[in-house]
């Protein structure tokens, strides 16, 4: 277990706010940015990375999209395409980082 800078995993301030508010509980990234058991802190609140796994984009669900702050998978797909200026390909992979607030 390592203590990591939240910006390493959560690159944008708005994402860090959404994590703190409980609206985002996981994030897919192109590469691995943390390991299971890593801990980060936002405004004095600690979070633990509980799962890190490579997944096919085509296997993502509406539940995954909601856990990343989108209302559904279609909205998530549009956001990813716009943010990263790419075309969604179900066979592409991304690394899931799921985290939980520590009390």
C-alpha positions as CSV (number, residue, x, y, z in Angstrom):
1,X,0.0,0.0,0.0
2,X,1.3,3.4,-1.0
3,X,0.0,6.9,-0.3
4,X,-0.5,8.6,-3.7
5,X,-1.2,12.1,-4.8
6,X,-4.9,12.2,-5.9
7,X,-3.9,14.2,-9.0
8,X,-2.0,11.1,-10.2
9,X,-5.2,9.1,-10.5
10,X,-7.8,11.9,-10.8
11,X,-6.3,14.5,-13.2
12,X,-9.0,17.2,-13.1
13,X,-10.1,19.2,-10.1
14,X,-13.8,18.7,-11.1
15,X,-13.2,14.9,-10.9
16,X,-11.7,15.2,-7.5
17,X,-14.7,17.2,-6.3
18,X,-17.0,14.6,-7.7
19,X,-15.1,11.9,-5.9
20,X,-15.4,13.9,-2.6
21,X,-19.1,14.3,-3.2
22,X,-19.6,10.6,-3.8
23,X,-20.7,11.1,-7.5
24,X,-17.6,9.3,-8.9
25,X,-16.4,6.0,-7.3
26,X,-14.3,4.7,-10.2
27,X,-12.3,5.9,-13.1
28,X,-11.1,4.2,-16.3
29,X,-7.7,5.5,-17.5
30,X,-5.6,4.5,-20.5
31,X,-2.8,3.2,-18.2
32,X,-2.5,2.0,-14.6
33,X,-2.2,5.0,-12.3
34,X,-2.5,3.2,-8.9
35,X,-2.4,-0.3,-7.3
36,X,-5.0,-2.0,-5.2
37,X,-4.5,-0.9,-1.6
38,X,-3.1,2.5,-2.5
39,X,-4.6,5.4,-0.5
40,X,-5.2,9.0,-1.5
41,X,-6.6,12.0,0.3
42,X,-8.9,14.8,-0.9
43,X,-9.6,17.7,1.6
44,X,-8.8,15.5,4.6
45,X,-10.9,12.6,3.4
46,X,-9.1,9.3,2.7
47,X,-9.9,6.9,-0.1
48,X,-8.5,3.4,-0.8
49,X,-8.1,2.0,-4.3
50,X,-9.9,-1.4,-4.0
51,X,-9.8,-2.7,-7.5
52,X,-7.5,-2.2,-10.5
53,X,-8.2,-4.2,-13.7
54,X,-7.9,-3.9,-17.5
55,X,-11.3,-4.0,-19.2
56,X,-12.7,-3.9,-22.7
57,X,-14.7,-0.8,-23.4
58,X,-17.3,-3.0,-25.0
59,X,-17.8,-4.7,-21.5
60,X,-18.6,-1.4,-19.7
61,X,-22.2,-1.0,-18.5
62,X,-24.6,1.8,-17.5
63,X,-23.6,1.1,-13.9
64,X,-19.9,1.7,-14.8
65,X,-20.9,5.0,-16.5
66,X,-22.9,6.1,-13.4
67,X,-19.9,5.2,-11.2
68,X,-17.9,7.6,-13.3
69,X,-20.4,10.5,-13.1
70,X,-22.4,9.9,-16.3
71,X,-26.1,9.2,-16.4
72,X,-25.7,6.2,-18.8
73,X,-23.2,4.4,-21.1
74,X,-24.2,6.5,-24.2
75,X,-23.5,9.8,-22.3
76,X,-20.2,8.3,-21.0
77,X,-19.2,7.2,-24.5
78,X,-19.9,10.7,-25.9
79,X,-18.0,12.4,-23.1
80,X,-14.9,10.1,-23.6
81,X,-15.0,10.7,-27.4
82,X,-15.2,14.5,-27.0
83,X,-12.7,14.7,-24.1
84,X,-10.1,12.5,-25.8
85,X,-10.9,13.3,-29.4
86,X,-11.2,9.7,-30.4
87,X,-13.7,7.2,-31.7
88,X,-15.0,4.6,-29.2
89,X,-13.9,1.1,-30.1
90,X,-15.5,-1.7,-28.1
91,X,-12.3,-3.8,-28.4
92,X,-10.0,-1.1,-26.9
93,X,-9.1,-1.5,-23.3
94,X,-8.8,0.9,-20.3
95,X,-7.7,0.3,-16.8
96,X,-10.4,0.5,-14.1
97,X,-9.5,2.1,-10.8
98,X,-12.3,1.6,-8.3
99,X,-12.0,3.3,-4.9
100,X,-13.9,3.6,-1.6
101,X,-14.1,6.4,1.0
102,X,-12.5,5.4,4.2
103,X,-14.2,6.3,7.5
